[in-house]
């Protein structure tokens, strides 16, 4: 990793680097695919068309619907892994994540290491959106965090990068959890690295201290316990090569846009 690292000065992520321009489900994965025709059509889309053709199906830059506080769900289920349960994660949690830091590397000019204090001090976006899970349930919640595009711009994303990979603290069956999105979703104004849910810091069950919210994607794309953000040109050399834990091991489609 480069020595060009963000140190303990929150001001280094300033509004000058904010991405939000003109335009301003829960979980690390679901256990089974619901039989809903609408959900199945999204999950099978990749079998019928190339990624390029998928982009023609819908406006990838359109905003997901946002809701009022009165419409928020009284209960927002925890899903997927509820605690990484590793010694390293438990030690971070016991200290209130004061020693936690997000690594941003790969195809960037300035690899970063960002503390939780810096994340909390950076420009933020708050949005109330609906989480749609392939299990067949939905919930509306409020998320607050740093736009992913801001961080990628601060790191100096390479023009050769095509995907962003999220490496997480949890695993399933001893296999590390990860997910990925392309740059259209990475720079979407509603794609944030969330630190708060419903006005409070994320709980362990909901992915503390940091989780992805890519609001134009189904729930299994919303990686929890994010530890590292890696910019890459290809997904082929990462774990099973299909871009995510569920894609590699359960046959879920990589593109899960809604």
Kinemage of the C-alpha trace (Angstrom):
@kinemage 1
@onewidth
@group {chain A} dominant
@subgroup {mainchain}
@vectorlist {calphas} color= white
{ca unk a 1} P 0.000 0.000 0.000
{ca unk a 2} L 1.163 3.492 -0.809
{ca unk a 3} L 2.376 5.794 1.903
{ca unk a 4} L -0.164 8.323 0.627
{ca unk a 5} L -2.703 7.636 3.367
{ca unk a 6} L -5.351 9.801 4.935
{ca unk a 7} L -4.200 10.492 8.472
{ca unk a 8} L -6.342 11.423 11.454
{ca unk a 9} L -7.592 14.751 10.079
{ca unk a 10} L -11.235 14.561 9.038
{ca unk a 11} L -10.927 17.743 6.955
{ca unk a 12} L -9.001 15.903 4.238
{ca unk a 13} L -12.279 14.586 2.845
{ca unk a 14} L -13.754 17.951 2.001
{ca unk a 15} L -16.752 19.125 0.067
{ca unk a 16} L -14.459 20.015 -2.821
{ca unk a 17} L -14.309 16.295 -3.542
{ca unk a 18} L -18.054 15.691 -3.271
{ca unk a 19} L -19.499 13.814 -6.191
{ca unk a 20} L -23.130 14.782 -5.861
{ca unk a 21} L -23.663 16.949 -8.937
{ca unk a 22} L -26.780 17.383 -11.014
{ca unk a 23} L -28.650 14.501 -9.327
{ca unk a 24} L -28.226 16.153 -6.287
{ca unk a 25} P -31.574 -5.467 0.791
{ca unk a 26} L -30.724 -5.346 4.071
{ca unk a 27} L -27.880 -7.415 4.095
{ca unk a 28} L -24.984 -9.362 3.042
{ca unk a 29} L -27.141 -11.891 1.303
{ca unk a 30} L -30.391 -13.820 1.374
{ca unk a 31} L -30.811 -17.497 1.962
{ca unk a 32} L -33.185 -18.402 -0.834
{ca unk a 33} L -34.629 -16.962 -4.027
{ca unk a 34} L -38.296 -16.060 -3.864
{ca unk a 35} L -40.561 -17.441 -6.573
{ca unk a 36} L -41.976 -14.016 -7.428
{ca unk a 37} L -41.946 -13.591 -11.240
{ca unk a 38} L -40.679 -10.028 -10.845
{ca unk a 39} L -37.746 -11.111 -8.680
{ca unk a 40} L -36.998 -14.080 -10.914
{ca unk a 41} L -36.987 -11.870 -13.985
{ca unk a 42} L -34.337 -9.652 -12.435
{ca unk a 43} L -32.222 -12.576 -11.256
{ca unk a 44} L -32.372 -14.303 -14.646
{ca unk a 45} L -31.726 -11.197 -16.695
{ca unk a 46} L -28.027 -11.934 -16.974
{ca unk a 47} L -28.804 -15.285 -18.591
{ca unk a 48} L -30.655 -13.605 -21.449
{ca unk a 49} L -28.565 -10.567 -22.201
{ca unk a 50} L -25.082 -9.157 -21.950
{ca unk a 51} L -24.214 -6.579 -19.349
{ca unk a 52} L -24.289 -3.964 -22.083
{ca unk a 53} L -27.811 -4.949 -23.063
{ca unk a 54} L -28.915 -4.774 -19.427
{ca unk a 55} L -28.016 -1.107 -19.410
{ca unk a 56} L -30.565 -0.542 -22.145
{ca unk a 57} L -33.372 -2.074 -20.092
{ca unk a 58} L -33.539 0.703 -17.537
{ca unk a 59} L -32.107 4.125 -16.833
{ca unk a 60} L -29.149 3.218 -14.649
{ca unk a 61} L -28.768 6.845 -13.555
{ca unk a 62} L -32.355 7.250 -12.371
{ca unk a 63} L -32.882 7.715 -8.648
{ca unk a 64} L -34.507 5.054 -6.527
{ca unk a 65} L -37.709 6.241 -4.886
{ca unk a 66} L -37.217 7.944 -1.548
{ca unk a 67} L -39.792 7.966 1.232
{ca unk a 68} L -40.892 10.069 4.188
{ca unk a 69} L -40.092 9.271 7.807
{ca unk a 70} L -43.738 8.412 8.332
{ca unk a 71} L -43.357 5.590 5.803
{ca unk a 72} L -40.392 3.932 7.517
{ca unk a 73} L -40.868 0.307 8.536
{ca unk a 74} L -41.322 -0.262 12.295
{ca unk a 75} L -39.023 -3.293 12.047
{ca unk a 76} L -36.120 -3.683 9.641
{ca unk a 77} L -34.965 -7.279 9.659
{ca unk a 78} L -31.371 -8.296 10.093
{ca unk a 79} L -30.413 -10.691 7.368
{ca unk a 80} L -27.445 -12.660 6.136
{ca unk a 81} L -24.612 -12.898 8.627
{ca unk a 82} L -25.452 -11.135 11.877
{ca unk a 83} L -21.933 -11.003 13.313
{ca unk a 84} L -18.593 -11.842 11.675
{ca unk a 85} L -17.617 -13.449 14.981
{ca unk a 86} L -13.871 -13.333 14.340
{ca unk a 87} L -11.340 -12.360 17.001
{ca unk a 88} L -10.274 -9.321 14.970
{ca unk a 89} L -13.832 -8.086 14.474
{ca unk a 90} L -14.773 -8.706 18.094
{ca unk a 91} L -11.774 -6.673 19.227
{ca unk a 92} L -12.766 -3.779 16.971
{ca unk a 93} L -16.368 -3.901 18.191
{ca unk a 94} L -15.296 -4.019 21.844
{ca unk a 95} L -13.476 -0.722 21.348
{ca unk a 96} L -16.384 0.938 19.610
{ca unk a 97} L -14.553 0.578 16.284
{ca unk a 98} L -12.134 3.333 17.317
{ca unk a 99} L -9.284 1.326 15.769
{ca unk a 100} L -11.214 0.359 12.639
{ca unk a 101} L -10.188 1.789 9.270
{ca unk a 102} L -11.410 1.379 5.714
{ca unk a 103} L -8.778 0.525 3.122
{ca unk a 104} L -9.258 1.915 -0.389
{ca unk a 105} L -6.827 0.505 -2.910
{ca unk a 106} L -6.416 -1.311 -6.202
{ca unk a 107} L -6.456 0.817 -9.339
{ca unk a 108} L -6.218 4.191 -7.635
{ca unk a 109} L -3.506 6.834 -7.624
{ca unk a 110} L -3.714 7.473 -3.880
{ca unk a 111} L -4.540 4.441 -1.719
{ca unk a 112} L -6.371 5.545 1.402
{ca unk a 113} L -6.887 4.363 4.936
{ca unk a 114} L -9.904 6.115 6.434
{ca unk a 115} L -10.767 5.942 10.133
{ca unk a 116} L -14.329 5.821 11.403
{ca unk a 117} L -13.882 9.329 12.808
{ca unk a 118} L -12.996 10.564 9.330
{ca unk a 119} L -15.958 8.784 7.810
{ca unk a 120} L -18.247 10.472 10.313
{ca unk a 121} L -16.733 13.904 9.589
{ca unk a 122} L -16.891 13.637 5.793
{ca unk a 123} L -19.712 15.064 3.653
{ca unk a 124} L -22.743 12.827 4.000
{ca unk a 125} L -25.942 11.871 2.261
{ca unk a 126} L -29.076 10.717 4.073
{ca unk a 127} L -31.809 8.857 2.216
{ca unk a 128} L -34.940 6.890 3.109
{ca unk a 129} L -35.275 4.000 0.683
{ca unk a 130} L -36.834 0.582 0.317
{ca unk a 131} L -34.728 -2.561 0.658
{ca unk a 132} L -35.989 -5.371 -1.591
{ca unk a 133} L -34.806 -8.863 -0.676
{ca unk a 134} L -34.924 -11.903 -2.952
{ca unk a 135} L -36.556 -13.754 -0.040
{ca unk a 136} L -39.678 -11.786 -0.861
{ca unk a 137} L -39.721 -9.129 1.873
{ca unk a 138} L -39.120 -5.399 1.737
{ca unk a 139} L -38.500 -2.728 4.353
{ca unk a 140} L -38.091 1.030 4.309
{ca unk a 141} L -35.264 2.536 6.319
{ca unk a 142} L -33.124 5.644 6.602
{ca unk a 143} L -29.441 5.398 5.730
{ca unk a 144} L -26.728 7.976 6.214
{ca unk a 145} L -23.162 7.796 4.992
{ca unk a 146} L -20.466 9.010 2.644
{ca unk a 147} L -21.085 8.887 -1.127
{ca unk a 148} L -18.839 6.200 -2.582
{ca unk a 149} L -18.044 8.453 -5.535
{ca unk a 150} L -16.529 11.044 -3.211
{ca unk a 151} L -14.091 8.478 -1.846
{ca unk a 152} L -13.191 7.100 -5.277
{ca unk a 153} L -12.476 10.574 -6.563
{ca unk a 154} L -10.364 11.362 -3.500
{ca unk a 155} L -8.365 8.190 -4.155
{ca unk a 156} L -7.842 9.068 -7.808
{ca unk a 157} L -9.657 6.236 -9.566
{ca unk a 158} L -7.806 4.949 -12.616
{ca unk a 159} L -9.467 5.357 -16.002
{ca unk a 160} L -8.778 1.637 -16.531
{ca unk a 161} L -10.849 0.558 -13.531
{ca unk a 162} L -14.240 -0.948 -14.357
{ca unk a 163} L -15.500 -2.405 -11.075
{ca unk a 164} L -15.422 -1.731 -7.341
{ca unk a 165} L -15.085 -4.736 -5.026
{ca unk a 166} L -16.173 -4.692 -1.376
{ca unk a 167} L -14.219 -7.043 0.885
{ca unk a 168} L -16.000 -7.750 4.156
{ca unk a 169} L -15.143 -8.909 7.659
{ca unk a 170} L -17.582 -11.819 7.609
{ca unk a 171} L -17.506 -15.191 5.912
{ca unk a 172} L -19.918 -18.012 5.185
{ca unk a 173} L -18.710 -21.564 5.604
{ca unk a 174} L -15.179 -20.247 5.863
{ca unk a 175} L -15.466 -18.457 2.513
{ca unk a 176} L -14.863 -14.680 2.693
{ca unk a 177} L -17.843 -12.523 1.858
{ca unk a 178} L -17.488 -9.984 -0.913
{ca unk a 179} L -19.568 -8.108 -3.481
{ca unk a 180} L -18.969 -5.804 -6.428
{ca unk a 181} L -20.634 -3.175 -8.593
{ca unk a 182} L -19.659 -1.388 -11.779
{ca unk a 183} L -18.800 2.282 -12.051
{ca unk a 184} L -22.296 3.320 -13.080
{ca unk a 185} L -23.582 2.174 -9.704
{ca unk a 186} L -20.415 3.233 -7.864
{ca unk a 187} L -20.909 6.852 -8.907
{ca unk a 188} L -24.688 6.835 -8.570
{ca unk a 189} L -25.643 9.598 -6.087
{ca unk a 190} L -27.589 7.141 -3.910
{ca unk a 191} L -24.673 4.718 -3.562
{ca unk a 192} L -23.199 5.383 -0.144
{ca unk a 193} L -21.017 3.724 2.460
{ca unk a 194} L -23.442 3.939 5.355
{ca unk a 195} L -22.459 4.371 8.990
{ca unk a 196} L -25.965 5.063 10.316
{ca unk a 197} L -29.406 3.504 10.032
{ca unk a 198} L -32.599 5.200 11.232
{ca unk a 199} L -30.619 7.980 12.871
{ca unk a 200} L -28.318 5.756 14.949
{ca unk a 201} L -24.943 4.117 14.325
{ca unk a 202} L -25.227 0.757 12.608
{ca unk a 203} L -25.661 -2.162 14.960
{ca unk a 204} L -23.523 -5.260 14.547
{ca unk a 205} L -26.509 -7.092 13.120
{ca unk a 206} L -26.951 -4.442 10.459
{ca unk a 207} L -23.294 -4.356 9.418
{ca unk a 208} L -21.386 -2.069 11.787
{ca unk a 209} L -19.410 -0.026 11.373
{ca unk a 210} L -19.807 0.330 7.584
{ca unk a 211} L -22.022 -1.176 4.907
{ca unk a 212} L -22.804 -0.538 1.289
{ca unk a 213} L -26.113 0.929 0.184
{ca unk a 214} L -26.520 0.793 -3.596
{ca unk a 215} L -30.175 1.676 -3.790
{ca unk a 216} L -30.779 0.594 -7.384
{ca unk a 217} L -29.741 -2.981 -6.519
{ca unk a 218} L -31.444 -5.919 -4.801
{ca unk a 219} L -30.639 -6.652 -1.162
{ca unk a 220} L -27.927 -9.229 -1.632
{ca unk a 221} L -25.688 -6.585 -3.230
{ca unk a 222} L -25.732 -4.488 -0.026
{ca unk a 223} L -22.531 -5.784 1.544
{ca unk a 224} L -22.179 -5.473 5.331
{ca unk a 225} L -19.011 -5.193 7.475
{ca unk a 226} L -17.050 -3.520 4.657
{ca unk a 227} L -13.325 -3.439 5.409
{ca unk a 228} L -11.777 -2.770 2.022
{ca unk a 229} L -12.828 -1.126 -1.239
{ca unk a 230} L -10.777 -2.285 -4.223
{ca unk a 231} L -10.913 -0.829 -7.729
{ca unk a 232} L -10.273 -3.440 -10.424
{ca unk a 233} L -10.383 -3.848 -14.201
{ca unk a 234} L -11.832 -7.375 -14.036
{ca unk a 235} L -13.646 -9.613 -11.577
{ca unk a 236} L -12.226 -12.828 -13.012
{ca unk a 237} L -9.352 -13.229 -10.567
{ca unk a 238} L -11.302 -12.518 -7.381
{ca unk a 239} L -12.547 -15.550 -5.430
{ca unk a 240} L -14.902 -17.453 -7.776
{ca unk a 241} L -14.705 -14.780 -10.442
{ca unk a 242} L -18.417 -13.973 -10.691
{ca unk a 243} L -18.336 -10.817 -8.599
{ca unk a 244} L -19.826 -11.846 -5.277
{ca unk a 245} L -20.273 -14.610 -2.728
{ca unk a 246} L -23.847 -15.399 -3.760
{ca unk a 247} L -22.981 -15.160 -7.432
{ca unk a 248} L -20.054 -17.559 -7.004
{ca unk a 249} L -21.771 -20.132 -4.810
{ca unk a 250} L -25.551 -19.868 -5.270
{ca unk a 251} L -25.946 -18.872 -8.898
{ca unk a 252} L -27.349 -15.410 -8.202
{ca unk a 253} L -26.952 -12.997 -11.089
{ca unk a 254} L -24.232 -10.384 -10.734
{ca unk a 255} L -26.397 -7.595 -12.124
{ca unk a 256} L -29.286 -7.157 -9.699
{ca unk a 257} L -30.625 -3.791 -10.741
{ca unk a 258} L -34.198 -2.812 -9.886
